[in-house]
């Protein structure tokens, strides 16, 4: 599995969770994503689908922008 390039959204998501006190389990339930998938996204091992990135942006009130996810080449 290829790691994604470090992105603003990848860095912002765990910070947002910490500030709000939301666990990975709680966030993964809100996003309809398994916790392991969320962990891989936060660790930079995978990138969220467009639909998931949109849900993240909406849930975080725009703090983690949909367009902030970048793929590695």
Secondary structure, 3 states (H helix, E strand, C coil): CCCCCCCHHHHHHHHHHHHHCCCHHHHHHHHCCCHHHHHHHHHCCCCCCHHHHHHHHHHCCCCCCHHHCCCCC
